[in-house]
Amino acid sequence: MKSSLLVFLLFISLNYAFAQTDVSFHAKGIEGCYTEYYIAFTERGANPVTDGQHDVVISVIHQGKSECYLGKATVKGGKFINPVMIQKDDMSLVPLNTIFQSLNQNWLEEQDMSTLNNITDGMTNMFVTKDNYELRMFFYTFIHQNVRANRKAPPADVLLKK
């Protein structure tokens, strides 16, 4: 019984620690717009992004500061496809890769190419450029309207009635 309880507590502790890692890593120490978008999408989640061209927010993080830009991305089969477009002041769209020439090759070698362009909870993976800019897209039209908290279980004596 003691070992089962110990294993359960260890599991809960690890689960909590890992669940907080991504949010705390991205939310702490980054100035600007990124943190607000990331926390909102993490807390609220998003509907699956459908095939087609969609408006996105492109966050760019460099040296602990973030800027966010409007853009468009095409999605097919739950993944975005290139080119991703960034909007200019005159409302025109240009390919994002004209601004950020290439990805960091060391970072790219560590990635699973089959899931690299996946979209999860309305967000893409974080990408790292050769100049160490970090980029992530948010498909803001798919975010849930409200925070979706985990539903707590009722007490055991209520749920496990015989």
ZADO-1210 file (C-alpha; in nm, 4 decimals, padded with zeros to 6 digits):
<atoms>
<atom x="00.0000" y="00.0000" z="00.0000" code="MET" pos="1"/>
<atom x="00.2789" y="00.2434" z="00.0919" code="LYS" pos="2"/>
<atom x="00.4660" y="00.1712" z="-00.2307" code="SER" pos="3"/>
<atom x="00.1498" y="00.2205" z="-00.4374" code="SER" pos="4"/>
<atom x="00.0875" y="00.5526" z="-00.2686" code="LEU" pos="5"/>
<atom x="00.4500" y="00.6546" z="-00.3185" code="LEU" pos="6"/>
<atom x="00.4380" y="00.5652" z="-00.6893" code="VAL" pos="7"/>
<atom x="00.1105" y="00.7551" z="-00.7282" code="PHE" pos="8"/>
<atom x="00.2530" y="01.0666" z="-00.5598" code="LEU" pos="9"/>
<atom x="00.5673" y="01.0457" z="-00.7722" code="LEU" pos="10"/>
<atom x="00.3555" y="01.0185" z="-01.0866" code="PHE" pos="11"/>
<atom x="00.1460" y="01.3206" z="-00.9888" code="ILE" pos="12"/>
<atom x="00.4583" y="01.5229" z="-00.9048" code="SER" pos="13"/>
<atom x="00.6270" y="01.4407" z="-01.2348" code="LEU" pos="14"/>
<atom x="00.3105" y="01.5080" z="-01.4305" code="ASN" pos="15"/>
<atom x="00.2732" y="01.8493" z="-01.2659" code="TYR" pos="16"/>
<atom x="00.6396" y="01.9327" z="-01.3219" code="ALA" pos="17"/>
<atom x="00.6321" y="01.8414" z="-01.6900" code="PHE" pos="18"/>
<atom x="00.2999" y="02.0161" z="-01.7471" code="ALA" pos="19"/>
<atom x="00.4461" y="02.3384" z="-01.6097" code="GLN" pos="20"/>
<atom x="00.7778" y="02.3172" z="-01.7977" code="THR" pos="21"/>
<atom x="00.6556" y="02.4384" z="-02.1360" code="ASP" pos="22"/>
<atom x="00.4516" y="02.7267" z="-01.9974" code="VAL" pos="23"/>
<atom x="00.7187" y="02.8418" z="-01.7552" code="SER" pos="24"/>
<atom x="00.9972" y="02.8086" z="-02.0132" code="PHE" pos="25"/>
<atom x="00.8117" y="03.0202" z="-02.2655" code="HIS" pos="26"/>
<atom x="00.6351" y="03.2583" z="-02.0288" code="ALA" pos="27"/>
<atom x="00.9210" y="03.3606" z="-01.8026" code="LYS" pos="28"/>
<atom x="01.1628" y="03.6218" z="-01.9174" code="GLY" pos="29"/>
<atom x="01.0105" y="03.6910" z="-02.2577" code="ILE" pos="30"/>
<atom x="00.8980" y="04.0485" z="-02.2987" code="GLU" pos="31"/>
<atom x="00.6285" y="04.1445" z="-02.5442" code="GLY" pos="32"/>
<atom x="00.3302" y="03.9797" z="-02.7070" code="CYS" pos="33"/>
<atom x="00.4387" y="03.6139" z="-02.7163" code="TYR" pos="34"/>
<atom x="00.3612" y="03.5354" z="-02.3545" code="THR" pos="35"/>
<atom x="-00.0003" y="03.6538" z="-02.3769" code="GLU" pos="36"/>
<atom x="-00.0685" y="03.4487" z="-02.6888" code="TYR" pos="37"/>
<atom x="00.1063" y="03.1390" z="-02.5589" code="TYR" pos="38"/>
<atom x="-00.0711" y="03.1406" z="-02.2233" code="ILE" pos="39"/>
<atom x="-00.4116" y="03.2059" z="-02.3840" code="ALA" pos="40"/>
<atom x="-00.3704" y="02.9160" z="-02.6260" code="PHE" pos="41"/>
<atom x="-00.2347" y="02.6860" z="-02.3552" code="THR" pos="42"/>
<atom x="-00.5216" y="02.7629" z="-02.1183" code="GLU" pos="43"/>
<atom x="-00.8043" y="02.7721" z="-02.3712" code="ARG" pos="44"/>
<atom x="-00.6966" y="02.5265" z="-02.6371" code="GLY" pos="45"/>
<atom x="-00.8254" y="02.5457" z="-02.9914" code="ALA" pos="46"/>
<atom x="-01.0345" y="02.3583" z="-03.2406" code="ASN" pos="47"/>
<atom x="-00.8476" y="02.1542" z="-03.5014" code="PRO" pos="48"/>
<atom x="-00.7276" y="02.3818" z="-03.7804" code="VAL" pos="49"/>
<atom x="-00.9053" y="02.2968" z="-04.1031" code="THR" pos="50"/>
<atom x="-00.7555" y="02.2776" z="-04.4503" code="ASP" pos="51"/>
<atom x="-00.7278" y="02.6092" z="-04.6311" code="GLY" pos="52"/>
<atom x="-00.5628" y="02.9467" z="-04.5921" code="GLN" pos="53"/>
<atom x="-00.5941" y="03.1064" z="-04.2478" code="HIS" pos="54"/>
<atom x="-00.5005" y="03.4260" z="-04.0689" code="ASP" pos="55"/>
<atom x="-00.2222" y="03.3766" z="-03.8153" code="VAL" pos="56"/>
<atom x="-00.0191" y="03.5685" z="-03.5623" code="VAL" pos="57"/>
<atom x="00.3521" y="03.5089" z="-03.6157" code="ILE" pos="58"/>
<atom x="00.5521" y="03.5555" z="-03.2980" code="SER" pos="59"/>
<atom x="00.9212" y="03.6296" z="-03.3267" code="VAL" pos="60"/>
<atom x="01.1405" y="03.5997" z="-03.0185" code="ILE" pos="61"/>
<atom x="01.4977" y="03.7233" z="-03.0084" code="HIS" pos="62"/>
<atom x="01.7170" y="03.7934" z="-02.7076" code="GLN" pos="63"/>
<atom x="01.4249" y="03.7656" z="-02.4653" code="GLY" pos="64"/>
<atom x="01.1959" y="04.0062" z="-02.6513" code="LYS" pos="65"/>
<atom x="00.9035" y="03.9213" z="-02.8728" code="SER" pos="66"/>
<atom x="00.7198" y="04.0936" z="-03.1535" code="GLU" pos="67"/>
<atom x="00.4024" y="03.9622" z="-03.3159" code="CYS" pos="68"/>
<atom x="00.2965" y="04.0111" z="-03.6753" code="TYR" pos="69"/>
<atom x="-00.0075" y="03.9262" z="-03.8827" code="LEU" pos="70"/>
<atom x="00.0230" y="03.6750" z="-04.1599" code="GLY" pos="71"/>
<atom x="-00.1399" y="03.3911" z="-04.3501" code="LYS" pos="72"/>
<atom x="-00.0647" y="03.0220" z="-04.3595" code="ALA" pos="73"/>
<atom x="-00.2045" y="02.7395" z="-04.5656" code="THR" pos="74"/>
<atom x="-00.2995" y="02.4178" z="-04.3876" code="VAL" pos="75"/>
<atom x="-00.3386" y="02.0744" z="-04.5375" code="LYS" pos="76"/>
<atom x="-00.4022" y="01.7630" z="-04.3300" code="GLY" pos="77"/>
<atom x="-00.3399" y="01.9341" z="-03.9954" code="GLY" pos="78"/>
<atom x="-00.0010" y="02.0721" z="-04.0992" code="LYS" pos="79"/>
<atom x="00.0976" y="02.4095" z="-04.2346" code="PHE" pos="80"/>
<atom x="00.2688" y="02.4197" z="-04.5700" code="ILE" pos="81"/>
<atom x="00.5190" y="02.6697" z="-04.6992" code="ASN" pos="82"/>
<atom x="00.5358" y="02.9452" z="-04.7867" code="PRO" pos="83"/>
<atom x="00.3995" y="03.1202" z="-04.4770" code="VAL" pos="84"/>
<atom x="00.3170" y="03.4807" z="-04.5590" code="MET" pos="85"/>
<atom x="00.3776" y="03.7853" z="-04.3378" code="ILE" pos="86"/>
<atom x="00.1748" y="04.1026" z="-04.3830" code="GLN" pos="87"/>
<atom x="00.3435" y="04.4336" z="-04.4571" code="LYS" pos="88"/>
<atom x="00.2199" y="04.7801" z="-04.3526" code="ASP" pos="89"/>
<atom x="00.0660" y="04.8314" z="-04.6975" code="ASP" pos="90"/>
<atom x="-00.1416" y="04.5109" z="-04.6423" code="MET" pos="91"/>
<atom x="00.0591" y="04.3162" z="-04.9002" code="SER" pos="92"/>
<atom x="00.1847" y="03.9693" z="-04.8137" code="LEU" pos="93"/>
<atom x="00.5398" y="03.8453" z="-04.8639" code="VAL" pos="94"/>
<atom x="00.6894" y="03.5037" z="-04.7903" code="PRO" pos="95"/>
<atom x="00.8248" y="03.4803" z="-04.4368" code="LEU" pos="96"/>
<atom x="01.1401" y="03.3114" z="-04.5666" code="ASN" pos="97"/>
<atom x="01.2423" y="03.6378" z="-04.7354" code="THR" pos="98"/>
<atom x="01.2923" y="03.7789" z="-04.3849" code="ILE" pos="99"/>
<atom x="01.4227" y="03.4684" z="-04.2058" code="PHE" pos="100"/>
<atom x="01.6475" y="03.2964" z="-04.4565" code="GLN" pos="101"/>
<atom x="01.6886" y="02.9518" z="-04.3054" code="SER" pos="102"/>
<atom x="01.6445" y="02.7365" z="-03.9992" code="LEU" pos="103"/>
<atom x="01.9246" y="02.6550" z="-03.7583" code="ASN" pos="104"/>
<atom x="02.0697" y="02.3296" z="-03.8950" code="GLN" pos="105"/>
<atom x="02.1691" y="02.1937" z="-03.5529" code="ASN" pos="106"/>
<atom x="01.8155" y="02.2524" z="-03.4272" code="TRP" pos="107"/>
<atom x="01.6660" y="02.1052" z="-03.7439" code="LEU" pos="108"/>
<atom x="01.8693" y="01.7835" z="-03.7150" code="GLU" pos="109"/>
<atom x="01.7149" y="01.7220" z="-03.3720" code="GLU" pos="110"/>
<atom x="01.3557" y="01.7508" z="-03.4986" code="GLN" pos="111"/>
<atom x="01.1135" y="01.4802" z="-03.6065" code="ASP" pos="112"/>
<atom x="01.0517" y="01.5804" z="-03.9662" code="MET" pos="113"/>
<atom x="00.7196" y="01.3929" z="-03.9778" code="SER" pos="114"/>
<atom x="00.5718" y="01.6191" z="-03.7070" code="THR" pos="115"/>
<atom x="00.7666" y="01.9397" z="-03.7665" code="LEU" pos="116"/>
<atom x="00.4788" y="02.1303" z="-03.9303" code="ASN" pos="117"/>
<atom x="00.2042" y="01.9957" z="-03.7023" code="ASN" pos="118"/>
<atom x="-00.0468" y="02.2310" z="-03.5443" code="ILE" pos="119"/>
<atom x="-00.1503" y="02.1488" z="-03.1881" code="THR" pos="120"/>
<atom x="-00.4090" y="02.3490" z="-02.9923" code="ASP" pos="121"/>
<atom x="-00.3939" y="02.6171" z="-03.2605" code="GLY" pos="122"/>
<atom x="-00.0150" y="02.6590" z="-03.2340" code="MET" pos="123"/>
<atom x="00.2791" y="02.5433" z="-03.4401" code="THR" pos="124"/>
<atom x="00.6015" y="02.4099" z="-03.2991" code="ASN" pos="125"/>
<atom x="00.8675" y="02.6625" z="-03.2091" code="MET" pos="126"/>
<atom x="01.1159" y="02.7074" z="-03.4947" code="PHE" pos="127"/>
<atom x="01.4718" y="02.8350" z="-03.4535" code="VAL" pos="128"/>
<atom x="01.6464" y="03.0253" z="-03.7321" code="THR" pos="129"/>
<atom x="02.0177" y="03.0272" z="-03.8064" code="LYS" pos="130"/>
<atom x="02.0324" y="03.3726" z="-03.6413" code="ASP" pos="131"/>
<atom x="01.8662" y="03.2278" z="-03.3273" code="ASN" pos="132"/>
<atom x="01.5283" y="03.3891" z="-03.3774" code="TYR" pos="133"/>
<atom x="01.2461" y="03.1719" z="-03.2449" code="GLU" pos="134"/>
<atom x="00.9231" y="03.1661" z="-03.4447" code="LEU" pos="135"/>
<atom x="00.5784" y="03.0248" z="-03.3661" code="ARG" pos="136"/>
<atom x="00.2427" y="03.0749" z="-03.5336" code="MET" pos="137"/>
<atom x="-00.0909" y="03.1063" z="-03.3588" code="PHE" pos="138"/>
<atom x="-00.4066" y="03.0251" z="-03.5564" code="PHE" pos="139"/>
<atom x="-00.6125" y="03.2738" z="-03.3579" code="TYR" pos="140"/>
<atom x="-00.9474" y="03.2174" z="-03.5306" code="THR" pos="141"/>
<atom x="-00.9549" y="02.8621" z="-03.3913" code="PHE" pos="142"/>
<atom x="-00.8979" y="02.9393" z="-03.0211" code="ILE" pos="143"/>
<atom x="-01.1741" y="02.8390" z="-02.7796" code="HIS" pos="144"/>
<atom x="-01.3666" y="03.1335" z="-02.6405" code="GLN" pos="145"/>
<atom x="-01.3295" y="03.0320" z="-02.2749" code="ASN" pos="146"/>
<atom x="-01.0713" y="02.8688" z="-02.0521" code="VAL" pos="147"/>
<atom x="-01.1264" y="02.4956" z="-02.0474" code="ARG" pos="148"/>
<atom x="-01.0291" y="02.3779" z="-01.6994" code="ALA" pos="149"/>
<atom x="-00.9883" y="02.0101" z="-01.6167" code="ASN" pos="150"/>
<atom x="-01.3022" y="01.8599" z="-01.4667" code="ARG" pos="151"/>
<atom x="-01.2379" y="01.7435" z="-01.1127" code="LYS" pos="152"/>
<atom x="-01.3497" y="01.3978" z="-01.0063" code="ALA" pos="153"/>
<atom x="-01.6066" y="01.3671" z="-00.7288" code="PRO" pos="154"/>
<atom x="-01.4966" y="01.2147" z="-00.3996" code="PRO" pos="155"/>
<atom x="-01.4313" y="00.8412" z="-00.4130" code="ALA" pos="156"/>
<atom x="-01.7260" y="00.7574" z="-00.1872" code="ASP" pos="157"/>
<atom x="-01.9601" y="00.9249" z="-00.4377" code="VAL" pos="158"/>
<atom x="-01.8035" y="00.7897" z="-00.7577" code="LEU" pos="159"/>
<atom x="-01.7371" y="00.4362" z="-00.6360" code="LEU" pos="160"/>
<atom x="-02.0789" y="00.3565" z="-00.4889" code="LYS" pos="161"/>
<atom x="-02.1561" y="-00.0140" z="-00.4872" code="LYS" pos="162"/>
</atoms>
